[in-house]
Amino acid sequence: MAWNAASLSEKDVIGWKDALVAAKLDGKTIANHLTILRTIYNYAGANKLVPATVVEAVRSVKYKAKRKAGTGRRGYTDDEARAILLAARAEKDPVLRWAPWVAACQGCRIDEICGAMVGDIERDGDVWVLHIQLDNRDDDAELKNENAERTLPLHPALIAEGFLDYVAGLPKNGALFAGIKPDMFCRRGGNGSKRVARWVRDKVKITDLRKAPSHSWRHRFRTTVRHPRYSIGEDVADYLCGHKGEGGEGRNYGDYRDAAIATFGLLPSPLSEHAATVAAA
């Protein structure tokens, strides 16, 4: 299919997507192809190389891969979580040392962690927080959706682990993980995710393909905050995870600061026996 890049239409992109489906490519591969195309056109639009209408045409085409039964992602078991976090303590590479702990304690996406800047970690009154925002990030950085922008109090276990000492030793205007080289789209998340994935598979020896090396922390985190003993509202859980969720317009009114602080004050350490009991329930 021949395209004029500057006059691509929504119909063209849909035709391409349908051709990928007809070729029986893996659903995730198709979704990744569309993500790459959107990234290219976002860059082209930002630099006035193509009209804004063309960028919007590309953005408008979506594809959601259908999952086969028995292939969905799962959260880490208690033993797996412990193995990863204890192994991380022995690592000298800051990405391997801290990314798993931040993911386990905060429930963030790996891109939100690896793309963060030192300026995203700061005090809000008497509480240390992680701001997931674009304000301090690289020029071409993106968040997954509008719900991804949020402020998360740091889990007490992450602070006790020494994370703030690590942050204090970094240049104030630098990246949280400067050792991650931006990829071809000037984003750190992809390369950071690959580094963590290789380590989890090859060194920690967690090879179950239903356990995504970084994303399975989000499943485990959601399991924990869902436990009835904490009585955490679904809207608060959605906010903490950066999920849209369902519900009335009131979900978007006000802020979640106090609710988030209270929630992280309740959540157990990912290494505690109490956490193991909750996650297994």
C-alpha positions as CSV (number, residue, x, y, z in Angstrom):
1,M,0.0,0.0,0.0
2,A,1.6,3.3,-1.1
3,W,1.0,6.3,1.1
4,N,1.7,10.0,0.9
5,A,2.8,10.6,4.4
6,A,1.6,14.2,4.5
7,S,-1.9,13.4,3.3
8,L,-2.6,10.1,5.1
9,S,-6.3,9.6,5.9
10,E,-8.1,7.7,8.6
11,K,-9.4,5.3,5.8
12,D,-5.7,4.6,4.8
13,V,-4.8,3.7,8.4
14,I,-7.8,1.5,8.8
15,G,-7.0,-0.3,5.6
16,W,-3.4,-0.9,6.8
17,K,-4.7,-2.2,10.1
18,D,-7.1,-4.5,8.4
19,A,-4.3,-5.8,6.2
20,L,-2.2,-6.6,9.3
21,V,-5.2,-8.5,10.8
22,A,-5.7,-10.4,7.5
23,A,-2.0,-11.4,7.6
24,K,-2.8,-13.1,10.9
25,L,-0.1,-11.1,12.8
26,D,-0.2,-11.4,16.6
27,G,-2.6,-9.0,18.2
28,K,0.0,-7.4,20.3
29,T,2.2,-6.9,17.3
30,I,-0.6,-5.1,15.5
31,A,-1.2,-2.8,18.5
32,N,2.6,-2.1,18.6
33,H,2.7,-1.2,14.9
34,L,-0.1,1.3,15.5
35,T,1.6,2.7,18.5
36,I,4.8,3.3,16.5
37,L,2.9,4.9,13.7
38,R,1.2,7.3,16.2
39,T,4.5,8.2,17.8
40,I,6.0,9.0,14.4
41,Y,3.1,11.2,13.4
42,N,3.0,12.9,16.9
43,Y,6.7,13.9,16.3
44,A,6.0,14.9,12.7
45,G,3.0,17.0,13.8
46,A,4.9,18.7,16.6
47,N,7.6,19.7,14.1
48,K,5.1,21.0,11.5
49,L,6.1,18.3,9.0
50,V,2.5,17.1,8.5
51,P,-0.9,18.8,9.0
52,A,-2.6,18.5,12.4
53,T,-5.6,16.8,10.6
54,V,-3.3,14.0,9.5
55,V,-2.0,13.5,13.0
56,E,-5.5,13.3,14.3
57,A,-6.5,10.8,11.6
58,V,-3.7,8.5,12.7
59,R,-4.5,8.9,16.4
60,S,-8.2,8.1,15.8
61,V,-7.5,4.5,14.7
62,K,-7.5,2.1,17.6
63,Y,-7.0,-1.6,17.9
64,K,-7.5,-3.8,20.9
65,A,-6.0,-7.3,20.6
66,K,-8.3,-10.1,21.6
67,R,-6.8,-12.3,24.3
68,K,-6.9,-16.0,24.0
69,A,-8.3,-17.9,27.1
70,G,-5.5,-18.8,29.4
71,T,-3.0,-16.2,28.2
72,G,-4.0,-13.1,30.3
73,R,-1.5,-11.4,32.5
74,R,-1.2,-12.4,36.2
75,G,0.3,-10.7,39.2
76,Y,3.4,-12.0,40.9
77,T,2.9,-14.6,43.6
78,D,4.3,-13.9,47.1
79,D,7.4,-16.0,46.5
80,E,8.1,-14.3,43.1
81,A,7.7,-10.8,44.5
82,R,10.1,-11.6,47.3
83,A,12.6,-13.2,45.0
84,I,12.6,-10.1,42.7
85,L,12.8,-7.5,45.5
86,L,15.5,-9.3,47.4
87,A,17.6,-9.8,44.2
88,A,17.1,-6.1,43.5
89,R,18.7,-5.2,46.8
90,A,22.0,-6.7,45.6
91,E,22.1,-4.8,42.3
92,K,24.5,-1.9,41.6
93,D,22.7,-0.8,38.4
94,P,20.2,1.9,39.7
95,V,17.5,0.7,37.2
96,L,17.6,-2.9,38.5
97,R,18.0,-1.7,42.1
98,W,15.0,0.7,42.2
99,A,12.6,0.2,39.3
100,P,11.2,-3.1,40.7
101,W,10.8,-1.6,44.2
102,V,9.0,1.5,42.8
103,A,6.8,-0.7,40.7
104,A,6.0,-3.0,43.7
105,C,5.3,-0.2,46.1
106,Q,3.6,2.4,43.9
107,G,1.9,0.3,41.2
108,C,3.2,2.5,38.4
109,R,3.7,1.6,34.7
110,I,7.4,0.9,33.9
111,D,7.4,3.9,31.5
112,E,6.2,6.2,34.2
113,I,9.1,5.0,36.4
114,C,11.9,4.9,33.9
115,G,10.9,8.2,32.3
116,A,10.6,10.1,35.6
117,M,12.9,13.0,36.5
118,V,14.5,13.9,39.8
119,G,12.1,16.9,40.0
120,D,9.2,14.5,40.0
121,I,10.1,13.4,43.5
122,E,9.3,16.1,46.0
123,R,7.7,17.0,49.3
124,D,4.0,17.9,49.4
125,G,3.7,19.3,52.9
126,D,5.1,16.6,55.2
127,V,4.6,13.8,52.6
128,W,7.1,12.7,49.9
129,V,5.4,12.1,46.5
130,L,6.0,10.9,43.0
131,H,4.5,13.2,40.4
132,I,3.6,11.4,37.2
133,Q,3.4,14.3,34.9
134,L,5.1,15.7,31.8
135,D,6.3,19.0,33.4
136,N,9.9,17.9,34.0
137,R,10.2,15.1,31.5
138,D,12.0,14.9,28.2
139,D,10.5,17.0,25.4
140,D,9.1,14.0,23.5
141,A,7.9,12.1,26.6
142,E,4.3,11.0,26.7
143,L,1.8,9.6,29.2
144,K,-0.4,6.7,28.3
145,N,-3.6,8.7,28.7
146,E,-5.1,11.7,30.6
147,N,-5.7,9.6,33.7
148,A,-2.1,8.7,33.9
149,E,-1.2,12.1,35.3
150,R,-1.4,11.8,39.0
151,T,0.4,12.3,42.3
152,L,1.3,9.3,44.4
153,P,2.6,9.5,48.0
154,L,5.7,7.3,48.4
155,H,5.0,4.0,50.1
156,P,6.7,3.9,53.6
157,A,8.5,0.7,52.6
158,L,10.1,2.5,49.6
159,I,11.3,5.3,51.9
160,A,12.6,2.8,54.4
161,E,14.4,1.0,51.6
162,G,16.5,4.1,51.1
163,F,15.0,5.4,47.9
164,L,15.2,9.0,49.0
165,D,18.9,8.7,49.7
166,Y,19.3,7.5,46.1
167,V,17.3,10.5,44.8
168,A,19.2,13.0,47.0
169,G,22.5,11.9,45.3
170,L,21.3,12.8,41.8
171,P,21.6,16.1,39.9
172,K,18.5,18.1,40.6
173,N,17.6,18.7,37.0
174,G,18.4,15.2,35.8
175,A,16.6,12.0,35.0
176,L,15.8,9.6,37.8
177,F,17.7,6.9,35.8
178,A,20.2,8.8,33.6
179,G,21.8,5.5,32.7
180,I,18.9,4.6,30.4
181,K,19.5,5.8,26.9
182,P,16.4,7.2,25.2
183,D,15.2,5.0,22.3
184,M,14.6,6.1,18.7
185,F,11.6,8.0,19.8
186,C,13.5,9.8,22.5
187,R,11.8,7.9,25.3
188,R,13.5,6.0,28.2
189,G,10.7,3.6,29.1
190,G,11.2,1.1,26.3
191,N,14.9,0.6,27.0
192,G,14.3,0.6,30.8
193,S,11.6,-2.1,30.4
194,K,13.9,-4.3,28.3
195,R,16.7,-4.1,30.8
196,V,14.4,-5.0,33.7
197,A,12.7,-7.8,31.6
198,R,16.1,-9.5,30.8
199,W,17.1,-9.4,34.4
200,V,13.9,-10.9,35.7
201,R,13.9,-13.6,33.1
202,D,17.7,-14.4,33.0
203,K,18.9,-13.7,36.6
204,V,15.8,-14.0,38.8
205,K,14.6,-16.9,36.7
206,I,10.9,-16.0,36.5
207,T,10.1,-17.4,33.1
208,D,6.3,-17.8,33.2
209,L,5.1,-15.9,30.1
210,R,1.9,-14.9,31.9
211,K,4.1,-12.9,34.3
212,A,5.1,-9.7,32.5
213,P,8.4,-8.6,34.2
214,S,7.2,-5.1,35.1
215,H,3.5,-5.1,34.4
216,S,2.7,-8.0,36.8
217,W,3.5,-5.6,39.6
218,R,0.4,-3.6,38.6
219,H,-1.8,-6.7,38.8
220,R,-0.4,-7.5,42.2
221,F,-0.9,-3.9,43.4
222,R,-4.5,-3.8,42.2
223,T,-5.1,-7.1,44.0
224,T,-3.8,-5.6,47.3
225,V,-5.8,-2.3,47.1
226,R,-9.0,-4.3,46.2
227,H,-8.8,-6.3,49.4
228,P,-12.0,-5.6,51.5
229,R,-10.0,-5.1,54.7
230,Y,-8.9,-1.7,53.4
231,S,-12.2,-0.4,52.2
232,I,-10.6,1.5,49.4
233,G,-13.1,3.0,46.9
234,E,-12.9,1.9,43.3
235,D,-12.5,5.5,42.2
236,V,-9.4,5.8,44.5
237,A,-8.0,2.6,43.2
238,D,-8.5,3.7,39.6
239,Y,-6.7,7.0,40.5
240,L,-3.7,5.3,42.0
241,C,-3.3,3.1,39.0
242,G,-4.0,5.7,36.4
243,H,-7.0,3.9,35.1
244,K,-10.1,5.6,33.7
245,G,-12.6,3.3,35.4
246,E,-16.4,3.6,35.2
247,G,-18.7,6.0,37.0
248,G,-20.3,9.4,37.0
249,E,-18.7,12.7,36.2
250,G,-18.1,13.3,39.9
251,R,-15.0,11.1,39.7
252,N,-13.3,13.9,38.0
253,Y,-14.3,16.6,40.5
254,G,-12.0,17.6,43.3
255,D,-8.6,15.9,44.0
256,Y,-7.5,12.6,45.5
257,R,-4.6,13.9,47.6
258,D,-5.9,13.0,51.1
259,A,-7.4,9.7,49.9
260,A,-4.1,8.7,48.3
261,I,-2.1,9.6,51.4
262,A,-4.5,7.6,53.6
263,T,-4.4,4.6,51.2
264,F,-0.6,4.4,51.1
265,G,-0.6,4.6,54.9
266,L,-2.7,1.4,55.0
267,L,-0.8,-0.7,52.4
268,P,1.7,-3.2,53.8
269,S,5.3,-3.6,52.7
270,P,5.5,-5.8,49.7
271,L,7.9,-8.0,51.8
272,S,5.8,-8.3,55.0
273,E,3.9,-11.4,56.0
274,H,0.7,-9.3,56.1
275,A,1.2,-8.4,52.4
276,A,1.6,-12.0,51.5
277,T,-1.6,-12.9,53.3
278,V,-3.5,-10.1,51.5
279,A,-2.1,-10.9,48.0
280,A,-2.9,-14.6,48.5
281,A,-6.5,-13.9,49.5
